[in-house]
Amino acid sequence: MKLFFKKGDKMKLYAGTPYWSLISDTKKKKYPKLVENIECDVLIVGGGITGALSSYYMNQANIDTVLIDKNAFASGSTMVNTSLLHYEIDTTLYKLSKMYGKPNAIRCFQLCRRALYDLKSMLNDTGLDCEYVRRKSLYVSTSIIEDIKLLAEYHSRRSAGFKASFVSKINMKKYFNLPYNSGIYSYDGAEINPYLLTKNLIDYTTTKGLRAYENTELISIDFKKDYNIAHTKDAVIKAKKIIFATGYECQSLVDSYTSTNFYVTYNLTTKPITNAHKLWKDNSLIWEAKNPYNHIRRTKDNRIIVGGYDTSYKGYMPNAYELEKKGELLYKQLHHLFPKLDIEKDFVSAGLFARTKDDLGYVGDVEEYPNCYFILGYGANGILYSIIGSQIIRDLYLHGYHHDAALFSFYR
């Protein structure tokens, strides 16, 4: 069996100017194009944040790993990832329990929370800089109907053992000075710079034996019994397993196995706030209970990133007029929330975003592609799903089993 990919078919993953593009790449390590035939245990396709994390976990397990990307590393969806890391899943614990049973729903939330701490442990072990800051999370409502749902969700989390506080409208104004109806205040969250994490993690892992190649496009795969042969323009890679970490770009391979809807989400990053002392309590990660919802975070240099106003993806990225229009809406929202802040627009961008029916990512294999794994970190918890998925795939490779694999399987 042979699988062909459309050569040179580059899916546009974002439009506008992402804030992370502010980072100078002049001192960042560049990687060569693969021009010779090689062999490895595992070939990872996709050099974004998912590929970087998977490469790290495979390398840590002493698995001979090769990483390739058809472009430069971290140049795709990673560039527009706002990186609000909270263990809460977009599908509430209350609703997820109705879908899959309470034990499975609780386990999904627990895995996301553990992934937060696994990320911190990885950063401690490697000493990498990615502007990591631990944050609390504020899940807010904008209507009375959402208040009722939020209260039910709060009780679900408390009964499951998650530390959280319910914030009434009075206390929302008193302690947070925010005009929301109510909220759930959680104590496990973080924010990072996804571009720095991806680039620095690949750099680190190559010092430990990872072989990494940029501008190396996968053209076809020959599927064999116990291995696969991957063909690029200038080389052949023999690998026991291939991991697809290309996110949205490999969706066409697994369309019939997923329930996925694509959207365009918009981001506005302000200029540094001069009166930053007037920012909200604890600089918590703010995200709304409505669907689609908007979300807000702070950056290391006192900027505010606000994202949202999702629209259905119609096969193309928005033009400059559409970007400006959505940027203005996000700007007005910030002015409504923080009328005393000196806010100026700086960066406006839009990116592709995928949601599944349960807001869980997909991890594992499908029978159609022998010796292949997929890590699709779809949903708002994409980075955490990539950590969970990388650990699952590592154990599937080493042992053929992972206790939690079924929760994120294509056959769930």
C-alpha positions as CSV (number, residue, x, y, z in Angstrom):
1,M,0.0,0.0,0.0
2,K,1.2,3.5,-0.8
3,L,0.0,6.9,0.3
4,F,0.7,10.0,-1.7
5,F,0.5,13.6,-0.4
6,K,0.0,16.6,-2.6
7,K,3.4,18.1,-3.0
8,G,3.7,21.7,-2.2
9,D,0.1,21.9,-0.9
10,K,0.5,24.4,2.0
11,M,-2.6,24.9,4.0
12,K,-2.8,28.5,5.2
13,L,-3.1,28.3,9.0
14,Y,-3.2,31.9,10.0
15,A,-3.6,35.5,8.7
16,G,-2.4,38.8,9.9
17,T,0.4,39.4,12.3
18,P,0.6,37.2,15.4
19,Y,2.2,38.6,18.5
20,W,4.7,35.8,18.7
21,S,6.2,37.0,15.4
22,L,7.6,39.8,17.4
23,I,10.4,37.5,18.6
24,S,13.6,37.9,16.6
25,D,14.7,34.6,15.0
26,T,18.1,35.9,14.1
27,K,19.8,34.0,17.0
28,K,17.6,30.9,16.8
29,K,19.1,27.7,15.5
30,K,18.3,26.7,11.9
31,Y,18.1,23.1,10.8
32,P,19.1,21.5,7.6
33,K,17.0,19.9,4.9
34,L,17.3,16.1,4.7
35,V,19.3,15.1,1.7
36,E,20.4,11.5,2.5
37,N,18.6,8.3,3.2
38,I,18.3,7.4,6.9
39,E,16.7,4.9,9.3
40,C,15.1,5.5,12.7
41,D,12.7,3.9,15.2
42,V,10.2,6.8,15.0
43,L,9.6,9.5,12.4
44,I,7.6,12.5,13.6
45,V,6.0,14.6,10.9
46,G,5.3,18.2,12.0
47,G,7.6,20.6,13.8
48,G,5.1,22.6,15.8
49,I,4.4,22.4,19.5
50,T,2.9,18.9,19.2
51,G,5.9,17.6,17.3
52,A,8.3,19.2,19.7
53,L,6.6,17.6,22.7
54,S,6.4,14.2,21.1
55,S,10.1,14.4,20.1
56,Y,11.0,15.2,23.7
57,Y,9.0,12.3,25.2
58,M,10.3,9.8,22.6
59,N,13.9,10.9,23.1
60,Q,13.5,10.7,26.9
61,A,12.6,7.0,26.4
62,N,15.8,6.4,24.4
63,I,13.8,5.9,21.2
64,D,15.8,6.8,18.1
65,T,13.6,9.7,16.7
66,V,13.7,11.9,13.6
67,L,11.6,15.1,13.3
68,I,10.7,16.7,9.9
69,D,8.7,19.7,8.8
70,K,8.0,21.0,5.3
71,N,8.6,24.5,6.5
72,A,10.5,26.0,9.4
73,F,9.8,24.7,12.9
74,A,7.1,26.6,14.8
75,S,5.9,28.5,11.7
76,G,2.4,27.1,11.6
77,S,-0.5,27.1,14.1
78,T,2.0,27.5,16.9
79,M,2.3,31.2,15.9
80,V,-1.3,32.0,16.7
81,N,-1.7,29.8,19.8
82,T,-2.7,32.0,22.7
83,S,-1.6,29.4,25.2
84,L,-4.1,29.7,28.1
85,L,-3.4,26.5,29.9
86,H,-6.2,25.5,32.2
87,Y,-7.2,21.9,33.1
88,E,-10.9,22.6,32.5
89,I,-12.2,21.2,29.2
90,D,-14.6,23.3,27.0
91,T,-17.2,20.6,27.5
92,T,-18.0,20.9,31.2
93,L,-17.4,18.1,33.6
94,Y,-21.1,18.0,34.2
95,K,-21.9,17.5,30.5
96,L,-18.9,15.2,29.8
97,S,-20.2,13.0,32.6
98,K,-23.5,12.7,30.8
99,M,-21.6,11.7,27.6
100,Y,-19.1,9.2,28.9
101,G,-19.9,8.5,32.6
102,K,-18.6,10.3,35.6
103,P,-15.4,8.3,36.1
104,N,-14.2,8.8,32.5
105,A,-15.1,12.5,32.6
106,I,-13.2,13.1,35.9
107,R,-10.3,11.2,34.5
108,C,-10.1,13.5,31.4
109,F,-10.0,16.5,33.7
110,Q,-7.4,14.9,36.0
111,L,-5.2,14.1,33.0
112,C,-5.3,17.8,31.8
113,R,-4.5,19.0,35.3
114,R,-1.6,16.5,35.5
115,A,-0.3,17.7,32.1
116,L,0.0,21.2,33.6
117,Y,2.4,19.8,36.2
118,D,4.2,17.5,33.8
119,L,4.9,20.6,31.7
120,K,6.3,22.4,34.7
121,S,8.5,19.4,35.6
122,M,9.8,19.2,32.0
123,L,10.8,22.9,32.2
124,N,12.5,22.4,35.5
125,D,14.4,19.4,34.2
126,T,15.5,21.1,30.9
127,G,15.9,24.7,32.2
128,L,14.1,26.0,29.1
129,D,12.8,29.5,28.8
130,C,9.2,29.8,27.5
131,E,7.9,32.7,29.6
132,Y,6.0,30.2,31.8
133,V,3.9,31.8,34.5
134,R,1.6,29.9,36.8
135,R,-1.9,31.4,36.7
136,K,-5.3,30.9,38.3
137,S,-8.3,30.5,36.0
138,L,-11.6,32.4,36.0
139,Y,-14.5,30.8,34.0
140,V,-17.2,33.4,33.7
141,S,-20.8,33.7,32.8
142,T,-22.5,36.6,30.9
143,S,-26.2,35.7,31.5
144,I,-28.5,34.2,34.1
145,I,-28.9,31.0,32.1
146,E,-25.1,30.6,32.2
147,D,-25.1,31.3,35.9
148,I,-27.3,28.2,36.5
149,K,-25.1,26.0,34.3
150,L,-22.0,27.4,36.1
151,L,-23.4,26.6,39.5
152,A,-24.1,23.0,38.4
153,E,-20.5,22.8,37.0
154,Y,-19.1,24.1,40.2
155,H,-20.8,21.4,42.3
156,S,-19.6,18.8,39.8
157,R,-16.0,19.8,40.2
158,R,-16.2,20.1,43.9
159,S,-17.7,16.7,44.3
160,A,-15.0,15.3,42.0
161,G,-12.3,16.7,44.3
162,F,-11.2,19.7,42.2
163,K,-10.3,22.8,44.1
164,A,-12.5,25.7,43.0
165,S,-14.5,28.6,44.3
166,F,-17.8,30.0,43.1
167,V,-17.8,33.8,42.5
168,S,-21.1,35.6,42.7
169,K,-21.9,38.8,40.8
170,I,-21.3,40.9,43.9
171,N,-17.9,39.3,44.5
172,M,-17.0,39.5,40.8
173,K,-17.3,43.2,41.1
174,K,-15.9,43.6,44.5
175,Y,-12.8,41.4,44.2
176,F,-12.2,41.3,40.4
177,N,-13.8,44.5,39.3
178,L,-15.2,42.7,36.3
179,P,-18.8,43.1,34.9
180,Y,-19.5,39.4,34.6
181,N,-22.5,37.7,36.2
182,S,-20.6,35.0,38.1
183,G,-17.6,32.7,37.7
184,I,-15.7,29.6,38.8
185,Y,-12.3,30.4,40.2
186,S,-9.8,27.6,39.7
187,Y,-6.3,27.2,41.1
188,D,-4.5,25.2,38.4
189,G,-3.5,27.1,35.3
190,A,-0.6,28.6,33.5
191,E,0.5,30.6,30.4
192,I,3.5,30.2,28.1
193,N,5.0,31.6,24.9
194,P,4.3,28.6,22.6
195,Y,6.8,29.8,20.0
196,L,9.7,29.8,22.5
197,L,8.6,26.5,24.0
198,T,8.6,24.8,20.6
199,K,11.9,26.2,19.3
200,N,13.8,25.8,22.6
201,L,12.4,22.3,23.2
202,I,13.6,21.1,19.7
203,D,17.0,22.8,20.3
204,Y,17.3,21.0,23.6
205,T,16.2,17.6,22.4
206,T,18.6,17.7,19.4
207,T,21.4,18.0,22.0
208,K,20.1,14.7,23.4
209,G,20.1,12.8,20.1
210,L,17.0,13.9,18.2
211,R,17.7,14.4,14.4
212,A,15.7,17.3,13.1
213,Y,15.2,18.6,9.6
214,E,13.4,21.7,8.3
215,N,12.1,22.3,4.8
216,T,11.7,18.5,4.4
217,E,8.3,17.7,3.0
218,L,6.7,14.3,3.2
219,I,5.6,13.2,-0.3
220,S,4.6,9.6,0.1
221,I,4.6,6.6,2.4
222,D,5.1,2.9,1.5
223,F,3.4,0.8,4.2
224,K,5.2,-2.5,5.0
225,K,4.5,-5.2,7.5
226,D,6.8,-4.1,10.3
227,Y,8.0,-0.6,9.1
228,N,7.2,2.2,6.7
229,I,9.2,3.9,4.1
230,A,8.7,7.7,4.0
231,H,9.7,9.6,0.8
232,T,10.8,13.2,0.7
233,K,12.0,15.1,-2.4
234,D,15.7,14.2,-1.7
235,A,15.7,11.3,0.7
236,V,14.1,8.2,2.0
237,I,13.4,7.5,5.7
238,K,12.9,3.9,7.0
239,A,10.9,4.0,10.3
240,K,9.3,1.4,12.4
241,K,6.5,4.0,13.3
242,I,5.4,7.3,11.9
243,I,3.7,9.9,14.2
244,F,1.6,12.6,12.5
245,A,1.8,15.7,14.6
246,T,0.7,18.1,11.8
247,G,-2.6,19.0,13.4
248,Y,-5.2,20.4,10.9
249,E,-3.1,19.5,7.9
250,C,-3.6,15.7,8.4
251,Q,-7.3,15.9,9.1
252,S,-8.1,14.6,5.6
253,L,-6.4,11.4,6.5
254,V,-8.8,10.7,9.4
255,D,-11.9,12.5,8.4
256,S,-14.1,9.4,8.6
257,Y,-12.8,8.7,12.1
258,T,-13.5,12.1,13.7
259,S,-16.3,14.5,14.4
260,T,-14.5,17.8,13.8
261,N,-15.7,21.3,13.0
262,F,-13.3,24.0,11.8
263,Y,-13.4,27.7,12.8
264,V,-11.4,30.8,12.4
265,T,-10.6,32.5,15.7
266,Y,-9.3,36.0,16.1
267,N,-6.7,37.4,18.4
268,L,-5.8,41.0,19.4
269,T,-2.6,41.8,21.3
270,T,-2.3,45.3,22.9
271,K,0.7,47.4,23.3
272,P,2.3,47.1,26.8
273,I,-0.1,48.5,29.4
274,T,1.5,51.5,31.1
275,N,-0.9,51.4,34.1
276,A,-0.5,47.6,34.5
277,H,-1.1,47.8,38.3
278,K,-4.8,48.3,37.3
279,L,-5.0,44.9,35.7
280,W,-7.5,42.3,37.1
281,K,-7.0,40.2,40.2
282,D,-4.1,37.7,40.0
283,N,-3.9,38.3,36.2
284,S,-6.1,35.1,36.0
285,L,-6.9,33.4,32.7
286,I,-10.3,34.6,31.8
287,W,-12.6,32.6,29.6
288,E,-16.3,32.7,29.0
289,A,-19.0,30.1,29.5
290,K,-20.9,31.0,26.3
291,N,-20.3,29.3,22.9
292,P,-18.3,30.6,21.0
293,Y,-16.5,32.3,23.8
294,N,-13.8,35.0,24.2
295,H,-10.7,34.6,26.4
296,I,-8.1,36.9,27.9
297,R,-4.6,36.6,29.3
298,R,-1.6,38.8,30.1
299,T,1.9,38.5,28.6
300,K,5.3,38.9,30.3
301,D,5.7,42.4,28.9
302,N,2.3,43.6,30.3
303,R,0.3,43.2,27.1
304,I,-3.2,41.8,27.0
305,I,-4.1,39.1,24.5
306,V,-7.8,38.8,23.9
307,G,-9.2,36.1,21.5
308,G,-12.5,34.9,20.2
309,Y,-15.4,35.9,17.9
310,D,-15.0,32.6,16.1
311,T,-16.6,32.1,12.7
312,S,-17.0,28.9,10.7
313,Y,-14.1,28.1,8.4
314,K,-15.0,28.3,4.7
315,G,-11.7,27.2,3.2
316,Y,-9.8,30.4,3.4
317,M,-8.4,32.9,5.9
318,P,-10.0,36.3,6.4
319,N,-8.7,39.4,4.5
320,A,-7.4,42.6,5.9
321,Y,-10.8,44.2,6.2
322,E,-12.3,41.2,8.1
323,L,-9.2,41.2,10.4
324,E,-9.6,44.9,11.2
325,K,-13.4,44.4,11.8
326,K,-12.9,41.6,14.3
327,G,-9.9,43.4,15.9
328,E,-12.1,46.4,16.6
329,L,-14.7,44.1,18.3
330,L,-12.0,42.6,20.5
331,Y,-10.7,46.1,21.2
332,K,-14.2,47.3,22.3
333,Q,-14.6,44.3,24.5
334,L,-11.4,45.2,26.4
335,H,-12.5,48.8,26.8
336,H,-15.8,47.6,28.3
337,L,-14.0,45.2,30.7
338,F,-11.2,47.6,31.7
339,P,-12.4,51.2,31.1
340,K,-9.6,52.6,33.3
341,L,-6.7,51.0,31.3
342,D,-4.8,52.8,28.6
343,I,-5.3,50.3,25.8
344,E,-3.8,50.5,22.3
345,K,-4.0,47.9,19.6
346,D,-0.7,46.4,18.3
347,F,-1.2,42.9,16.7
348,V,-4.2,41.4,15.1
349,S,-4.3,37.9,13.7
350,A,-6.6,35.0,12.9
351,G,-6.0,31.3,13.0
352,L,-7.5,28.0,12.2
353,F,-9.2,26.3,15.1
354,A,-10.8,22.8,15.4
355,R,-13.4,21.5,17.8
356,T,-14.7,18.0,18.3
357,K,-18.1,17.0,19.6
358,D,-16.7,16.4,23.1
359,D,-13.8,18.9,23.0
360,L,-11.3,16.1,23.5
361,G,-8.4,15.6,21.1
362,Y,-7.7,12.5,19.1
363,V,-4.7,10.3,19.9
364,G,-3.8,6.8,18.6
365,D,-3.9,4.8,15.4
366,V,-6.5,3.9,12.8
367,E,-6.6,0.6,10.9
368,E,-6.2,2.3,7.5
369,Y,-2.6,3.4,8.1
370,P,-0.3,0.6,9.4
371,N,2.5,1.5,11.7
372,C,1.2,5.1,12.1
373,Y,0.0,7.2,15.1
374,F,-1.8,10.5,15.2
375,I,-1.7,13.2,17.9
376,L,-4.4,15.8,17.1
377,G,-4.6,18.3,19.9
378,Y,-7.9,19.8,18.9
379,G,-9.8,22.1,21.1
380,A,-8.8,24.9,23.6
381,N,-6.7,22.4,25.6
382,G,-4.5,21.6,22.6
383,I,-1.1,21.9,24.3
384,L,-2.2,19.8,27.2
385,Y,-3.7,17.2,24.9
386,S,-0.3,17.2,23.0
387,I,1.4,16.4,26.3
388,I,-1.1,13.7,27.2
389,G,-1.0,12.3,23.6
390,S,2.8,12.3,23.5
391,Q,2.9,10.2,26.7
392,I,0.2,7.8,25.4
393,I,2.0,7.3,22.0
394,R,5.3,6.7,23.8
395,D,3.8,4.0,25.9
396,L,1.9,2.4,22.9
397,Y,5.2,2.3,21.1
398,L,7.1,0.8,24.0
399,H,4.5,-1.5,25.6
400,G,1.5,-1.6,23.2
401,Y,-0.7,-0.3,26.0
402,H,-1.6,2.9,27.9
403,H,-4.3,3.0,30.6
404,D,-5.9,6.1,29.3
405,A,-5.6,5.6,25.5
406,A,-9.3,4.7,25.0
407,L,-10.4,8.2,26.3
408,F,-8.8,9.9,23.3
409,S,-9.1,7.1,20.8
410,F,-10.5,7.6,17.3
411,Y,-12.9,4.8,18.2
412,R,-14.3,6.3,21.4
